[in-house]
Amino acid sequence: MTLRTLDSLGSLEGKRVIVRCDLNVPLRDGVITDDGRVRASLPTLNALINAGARVVVCSHLGRPDGAPDPRYSLEPVAQRLAELLGKPVAFARDTVGESARDAVASLEDGEVVVLENLRFNPGETSKDDEARGAFAAQLAELGDALVSDGFGVVHRKQASVYDLAQLLPSAAGLLIATELDVLDRLTENPERPYAVVLGGSKVSDKLGVISHLLPRVDRILVGGGMLFTFLKAQGHDVAASLLEEDQLDTVRGYIAEAAERGVELVLPTDVVVAEKFAADAAHEVARADALEDTTFGASGIGLDIGPETAAAFAEVIRGSKTVFWNGPMGVFEFPAFAAGTKAVAEALTKVDGLGVVGGGDSAAAVRQLGFSDDAFGHISTGGGASLEFLEGKKLPGLTVLGWE
């Protein structure tokens, strides 16, 4: 079976089309700090508007625990969407209640409404099939078709992602189709040399993707908090840096498998070590095999890859034809510990081939550091979904749309 796309739905003029987007944007005091996911939804929404559909946008935002919470209202998102679309966007103050029904009933062809946060209803994320199905049935009453376009949630078996797609004629939007095309290129006959850059805090978050990609890549570069588990697995002291003791044997296995397969495992040779976890912490550069040999001794905390490592990583990235990057190299939120992440991002913009920023914190980092989205080959909107796809897992939000 192949993915059902917009064309499979036929003419949508005058039809009520529910669009499951991923508009889970970061907010600070009610203000969107990164509208990347809103922008990513525009191609599909504009296509539906131009087709004369009556567009009903739904999404989650944060984790409101199944009850209304004004901190997680989608109203600021609806306002931003109106600005980006250049046309009015109505906002319903509930998901399947009176406000939603009235707003949808008032739509004319080519008009748009945003429903309130799906997760204000406990049925959206319920583990109980019946409860989830009941909420999906209420959502289905608001539409004639479903376009699933929230790639960041396709790994979740949730009412609006999975159950609703079985109740209405359903298809993938343009964003999901694009994401799958890129991810397919990363797993099926990628252009070589192929490098994967992994960071973030925990090795355990990346075990599946390391295992699945080891037979497919030429180099794996390891930074972020997870690097210290690799260093410890090699017998080095890591001072007070983040460490997953329970993953040491697994990491040793990956190091051995990489050597056996001829995959180059590129680990840091130097690390920026800080006195404490703080933006203004005193810090210095240490050799990766001697992290305790700093002013801070055994209490030092590694918070970024060092300049020598950053330069080496950048050289490998620039020399590759395919690069997938997931996870920052350090605590990029603190300027003093953002240099490694910035060096990786800068190198990725120079790739003569396909350079992919794997969503999540990596996407947030490149935008915070001043890079534009079009500087990269692709910025994924789904960190967890991207990783699970690259692990070879079946994602319920895709299988329900015909993807095998």
C-alpha positions as CSV (number, residue, x, y, z in Angstrom):
1,M,0.0,0.0,0.0
2,T,1.1,3.5,-0.7
3,L,0.5,6.8,1.2
4,R,-2.9,8.3,0.4
5,T,-2.3,12.0,-0.7
6,L,-4.6,14.9,-1.2
7,D,-5.4,13.9,-4.8
8,S,-7.1,10.7,-3.4
9,L,-9.8,12.8,-1.8
10,G,-11.2,14.2,-5.1
11,S,-12.8,17.6,-5.3
12,L,-12.9,19.3,-1.9
13,E,-14.9,22.4,-2.9
14,G,-17.5,23.1,-0.3
15,K,-16.4,20.2,1.8
16,R,-15.5,20.5,5.5
17,V,-11.9,19.3,5.8
18,I,-10.4,18.7,9.2
19,V,-6.7,19.2,9.1
20,R,-4.7,17.7,11.9
21,C,-1.7,19.9,12.1
22,D,1.2,20.0,14.6
23,L,1.0,23.5,16.0
24,N,2.7,22.6,19.2
25,V,4.8,25.8,19.3
26,P,6.8,27.2,22.2
27,L,5.1,30.0,24.1
28,R,6.4,32.6,26.6
29,D,3.9,34.7,28.3
30,G,1.4,33.9,25.6
31,V,3.8,34.9,22.8
32,I,5.0,32.4,20.2
33,T,8.8,32.2,20.3
34,D,9.3,29.9,17.3
35,D,6.6,29.8,14.6
36,G,8.4,27.2,12.5
37,R,5.6,24.6,12.9
38,V,2.9,27.1,12.0
39,R,4.8,28.1,8.8
40,A,5.3,24.4,8.0
41,S,1.5,24.0,7.9
42,L,1.0,26.7,5.3
43,P,1.4,24.8,2.0
44,T,-1.3,22.3,2.9
45,L,-3.7,24.9,4.3
46,N,-3.2,27.1,1.2
47,A,-3.8,24.2,-1.1
48,L,-7.1,23.4,0.7
49,I,-8.1,27.1,0.7
50,N,-7.4,27.4,-3.0
51,A,-9.5,24.2,-3.6
52,G,-12.5,25.9,-1.9
53,A,-12.5,23.7,1.1
54,R,-13.9,24.8,4.5
55,V,-10.9,24.2,6.6
56,V,-11.1,23.1,10.2
57,V,-7.6,23.1,11.8
58,C,-7.0,21.1,14.9
59,S,-3.8,20.5,17.0
60,H,-2.5,20.0,20.5
61,L,-0.3,22.4,22.4
62,G,1.7,21.3,25.4
63,R,0.5,18.8,28.0
64,P,-2.6,20.3,29.7
65,D,-3.6,16.9,31.2
66,G,-7.0,16.5,29.6
67,A,-8.6,19.6,30.9
68,P,-8.8,23.3,29.7
69,D,-5.8,25.3,30.8
70,P,-5.5,28.9,29.5
71,R,-1.7,28.6,29.4
72,Y,-2.1,26.1,26.5
73,S,-4.7,27.8,24.5
74,L,-4.3,27.8,20.7
75,E,-5.7,31.3,20.4
76,P,-2.2,32.9,19.9
77,V,-1.5,30.3,17.2
78,A,-4.8,31.1,15.4
79,Q,-3.8,34.8,15.4
80,R,-0.3,34.0,14.0
81,L,-1.9,31.7,11.4
82,A,-4.2,34.6,10.2
83,E,-1.1,36.8,9.8
84,L,0.8,34.2,7.8
85,L,-2.2,33.3,5.6
86,G,-3.1,36.9,5.1
87,K,-6.8,36.3,5.8
88,P,-9.1,36.1,8.9
89,V,-9.0,32.8,10.9
90,A,-11.8,32.1,13.3
91,F,-11.2,30.5,16.7
92,A,-13.4,28.1,18.5
93,R,-13.1,28.1,22.2
94,D,-13.7,24.4,22.5
95,T,-12.9,21.3,20.5
96,V,-16.2,19.5,19.9
97,G,-18.7,21.7,21.8
98,E,-21.1,24.5,20.9
99,S,-18.4,27.0,19.9
100,A,-16.7,24.5,17.6
101,R,-20.0,23.4,16.0
102,D,-21.1,27.0,15.5
103,A,-17.8,28.1,14.0
104,V,-17.7,25.2,11.6
105,A,-21.3,25.7,10.5
106,S,-20.5,29.4,9.8
107,L,-17.6,28.6,7.4
108,E,-17.8,29.6,3.8
109,D,-15.7,28.0,1.0
110,G,-12.0,28.9,1.5
111,E,-12.4,30.0,5.1
112,V,-10.5,28.7,8.1
113,V,-11.3,28.0,11.7
114,V,-8.9,26.8,14.4
115,L,-10.3,24.6,17.2
116,E,-9.1,24.8,20.8
117,N,-6.4,22.5,22.0
118,L,-7.3,18.9,21.4
119,R,-5.7,17.8,24.6
120,F,-8.2,19.8,26.6
121,N,-10.3,16.6,26.1
122,P,-9.0,13.5,27.8
123,G,-10.1,11.3,24.9
124,E,-7.4,12.6,22.6
125,T,-4.6,10.8,24.4
126,S,-6.5,8.1,26.2
127,K,-5.0,4.6,26.2
128,D,-8.5,3.3,26.2
129,D,-9.7,2.5,22.7
130,E,-13.3,3.2,23.5
131,A,-12.7,6.6,25.1
132,R,-10.4,7.6,22.2
133,G,-12.9,6.4,19.6
134,A,-15.7,8.3,21.2
135,F,-13.8,11.6,21.0
136,A,-12.8,10.8,17.4
137,A,-16.5,10.3,16.6
138,Q,-17.3,13.7,18.0
139,L,-14.6,15.3,15.9
140,A,-15.8,13.4,12.8
141,E,-19.1,15.2,13.0
142,L,-17.3,18.4,12.2
143,G,-15.9,17.3,8.9
144,D,-16.4,15.5,5.6
145,A,-12.7,14.5,5.2
146,L,-9.5,14.4,7.2
147,V,-6.1,15.6,6.0
148,S,-3.4,14.5,8.4
149,D,-0.5,16.8,8.3
150,G,1.0,16.8,11.8
151,F,4.2,14.8,11.2
152,G,5.3,15.4,14.8
153,V,2.5,13.3,16.1
154,V,2.3,10.4,13.6
155,H,4.1,8.1,16.1
156,R,1.2,8.6,18.5
157,K,-1.9,6.4,18.5
158,Q,-4.2,9.3,19.4
159,A,-7.8,10.1,18.5
160,S,-7.2,12.9,16.0
161,V,-4.2,11.1,14.5
162,Y,-5.3,7.5,14.3
163,D,-9.0,6.9,15.1
164,L,-10.4,9.9,13.2
165,A,-8.5,8.7,10.0
166,Q,-10.6,5.5,10.1
167,L,-13.9,7.4,10.5
168,L,-13.5,9.9,7.6
169,P,-12.0,9.7,4.1
170,S,-8.4,10.5,5.0
171,A,-5.1,11.4,3.3
172,A,-1.7,12.9,4.2
173,G,-1.0,16.5,3.7
174,L,1.9,18.0,1.8
175,L,4.1,18.3,4.9
176,I,3.8,14.6,5.8
177,A,4.5,13.7,2.1
178,T,7.6,15.9,2.1
179,E,8.9,14.5,5.5
180,L,8.5,10.9,4.2
181,D,10.3,11.7,1.0
182,V,13.3,13.1,2.9
183,L,13.3,10.3,5.5
184,D,13.1,7.7,2.8
185,R,16.2,9.2,1.2
186,L,18.0,8.8,4.5
187,T,17.2,5.1,4.7
188,E,17.0,3.8,1.1
189,N,20.2,4.2,-1.0
190,P,21.5,7.5,0.5
191,E,24.2,9.3,-1.4
192,R,27.6,8.7,0.2
193,P,29.5,9.6,2.2
194,Y,26.6,9.5,4.7
195,A,27.1,10.9,8.2
196,V,24.8,11.0,11.2
197,V,25.3,13.5,13.9
198,L,23.7,12.7,17.3
199,G,23.5,14.8,20.3
200,G,21.0,15.7,23.1
201,S,21.2,14.6,26.7
202,K,20.6,10.8,26.7
203,V,22.0,7.9,24.8
204,S,18.8,5.9,25.7
205,D,16.8,8.3,23.5
206,K,19.0,7.4,20.5
207,L,19.6,3.6,21.0
208,G,17.1,2.6,18.3
209,V,18.3,5.0,15.7
210,I,21.9,4.0,16.3
211,S,21.1,0.4,16.0
212,H,19.1,0.8,12.8
213,L,21.5,3.2,11.1
214,L,24.8,1.5,11.9
215,P,24.5,-0.8,8.8
216,R,23.6,2.1,6.6
217,V,26.0,5.0,7.4
218,D,29.7,5.7,6.9
219,R,30.2,7.9,10.0
220,I,28.5,8.6,13.3
221,L,29.4,11.7,15.2
222,V,28.5,11.9,18.9
223,G,28.1,15.1,20.9
224,G,25.7,16.5,23.5
225,G,25.2,15.0,27.0
226,M,25.2,11.5,25.5
227,L,28.9,11.8,24.6
228,F,29.9,11.2,28.3
229,T,28.4,7.7,28.3
230,F,30.5,6.9,25.3
231,L,33.6,8.3,26.9
232,K,32.9,6.4,30.1
233,A,32.4,3.2,28.1
234,Q,35.9,3.7,26.7
235,G,37.3,3.9,30.3
236,H,37.6,7.7,30.7
237,D,36.5,9.7,33.7
238,V,33.8,12.2,33.0
239,A,33.8,14.2,36.3
240,A,30.2,15.2,37.2
241,S,28.9,15.2,33.6
242,L,25.7,13.6,32.6
243,L,26.1,9.8,32.6
244,E,23.8,6.9,32.0
245,E,25.5,4.1,33.9
246,D,22.9,1.5,32.8
247,Q,23.7,2.1,29.1
248,L,27.5,1.5,29.3
249,D,27.4,-2.1,28.1
250,T,25.0,-1.2,25.3
251,V,27.3,1.6,24.2
252,R,30.4,-0.7,24.3
253,G,28.4,-3.0,22.0
254,Y,27.8,-0.2,19.5
255,I,31.5,0.8,19.6
256,A,32.5,-2.8,18.8
257,E,29.8,-3.1,16.1
258,A,30.9,0.2,14.4
259,A,34.5,-1.1,14.3
260,E,33.3,-4.4,12.9
261,R,31.2,-2.8,10.2
262,G,33.9,-0.2,9.3
263,V,31.7,2.7,10.4
264,E,33.8,5.5,11.7
265,L,32.6,6.5,15.2
266,V,33.8,10.1,15.7
267,L,33.9,11.1,19.4
268,P,35.0,14.4,20.9
269,T,38.6,15.0,21.6
270,D,37.9,18.1,23.8
271,V,35.0,19.3,25.9
272,V,33.9,22.6,27.5
273,V,33.7,21.9,31.2
274,A,31.9,24.2,33.6
275,E,31.9,24.8,37.3
276,K,28.1,24.4,37.5
277,F,25.1,24.2,35.2
278,A,24.4,27.9,34.7
279,A,24.6,30.5,31.9
280,D,27.3,32.4,33.7
281,A,29.3,29.5,35.0
282,A,33.1,29.6,34.9
283,H,34.4,27.2,32.3
284,E,37.4,26.0,30.4
285,V,38.3,23.5,27.7
286,A,39.6,20.1,28.7
287,R,40.8,17.0,26.9
288,A,38.0,14.5,26.5
289,D,40.1,11.8,28.1
290,A,40.9,14.0,31.1
291,L,37.8,15.9,32.2
292,E,38.8,15.9,35.8
293,D,42.0,17.7,35.0
294,T,40.4,21.2,35.2
295,T,40.1,23.9,37.8
296,F,36.9,22.2,38.9
297,G,38.2,18.7,39.3
298,A,35.7,15.9,39.9
299,S,32.8,18.4,40.2
300,G,33.2,19.8,36.7
301,I,30.3,19.4,34.2
302,G,30.7,19.1,30.5
303,L,28.3,21.4,28.7
304,D,29.5,21.6,25.1
305,I,31.9,19.9,22.7
306,G,35.2,21.8,22.5
307,P,36.6,23.9,19.6
308,E,38.9,21.2,18.3
309,T,35.9,18.7,18.2
310,A,33.6,21.3,16.6
311,A,36.1,21.9,13.8
312,A,36.6,18.2,13.2
313,F,32.8,17.6,13.2
314,A,32.3,20.4,10.7
315,E,35.0,19.0,8.4
316,V,33.3,15.6,8.3
317,I,29.8,17.2,7.8
318,R,31.0,19.4,4.9
319,G,32.7,16.4,3.3
320,S,29.5,14.3,3.3
321,K,26.8,14.0,0.7
322,T,24.1,13.0,3.1
323,V,23.9,14.2,6.7
324,F,21.2,13.7,9.4
325,W,21.5,15.7,12.6
326,N,19.5,15.2,15.7
327,G,20.3,16.7,19.1
328,P,22.3,19.8,20.0
329,M,26.0,19.5,20.8
330,G,25.8,21.3,24.1
331,V,23.5,23.5,26.2
332,F,22.9,25.9,23.3
333,E,20.4,27.9,25.4
334,F,23.4,29.3,27.3
335,P,25.5,31.4,24.8
336,A,28.7,30.3,26.4
337,F,27.9,26.7,25.5
338,A,26.4,27.2,22.1
339,A,29.5,27.2,19.9
340,G,29.5,23.4,19.2
341,T,25.9,23.4,18.1
342,K,26.5,26.5,16.0
343,A,29.5,25.0,14.3
344,V,27.5,21.9,13.3
345,A,24.6,24.0,12.0
346,E,26.9,26.2,10.0
347,A,28.6,23.1,8.5
348,L,25.2,21.6,7.6
349,T,24.4,24.7,5.5
350,K,27.5,23.9,3.4
351,V,26.6,20.3,2.6
352,D,26.7,19.6,-1.2
353,G,23.9,17.1,-1.0
354,L,21.1,16.4,1.5
355,G,21.5,18.0,4.9
356,V,18.6,17.3,7.4
357,V,18.0,18.9,10.7
358,G,16.1,16.3,12.6
359,G,13.5,18.4,14.4
360,G,13.0,18.8,18.1
361,D,15.7,20.6,20.0
362,S,17.9,20.7,16.8
363,A,15.3,22.8,15.0
364,A,14.8,25.1,17.9
365,A,18.6,25.5,18.2
366,V,19.2,26.5,14.6
367,R,16.5,29.1,14.8
368,Q,17.6,30.5,18.1
369,L,21.1,30.7,16.8
370,G,19.9,32.9,13.8
371,F,19.8,30.4,10.9
372,S,16.9,30.6,8.5
373,D,15.0,27.5,7.6
374,D,15.9,27.7,3.9
375,A,19.7,27.5,4.8
376,F,19.2,23.7,5.2
377,G,18.1,21.0,2.9
378,H,15.3,20.1,5.2
379,I,14.2,20.9,8.8
380,S,12.0,18.1,10.1
381,T,8.9,19.1,12.2
382,G,9.0,15.9,14.1
383,G,11.9,15.0,16.4
384,G,10.4,11.9,18.0
385,A,8.6,10.8,14.9
386,S,11.7,11.2,12.8
387,L,13.8,9.1,15.2
388,E,11.1,6.3,15.3
389,F,10.9,6.3,11.5
390,L,14.7,6.0,11.3
391,E,14.6,3.2,13.9
392,G,12.4,1.3,11.4
393,K,9.3,1.4,13.5
394,K,5.8,1.3,12.1
395,L,4.1,4.6,13.0
396,P,0.3,4.4,13.6
397,G,-0.4,7.8,12.1
398,L,1.2,6.7,8.9
399,T,0.0,3.1,8.6
400,V,-3.6,4.4,8.9
401,L,-3.0,6.5,5.8
402,G,-1.8,3.5,3.8
403,W,2.0,3.8,4.4
404,E,3.8,0.5,4.7
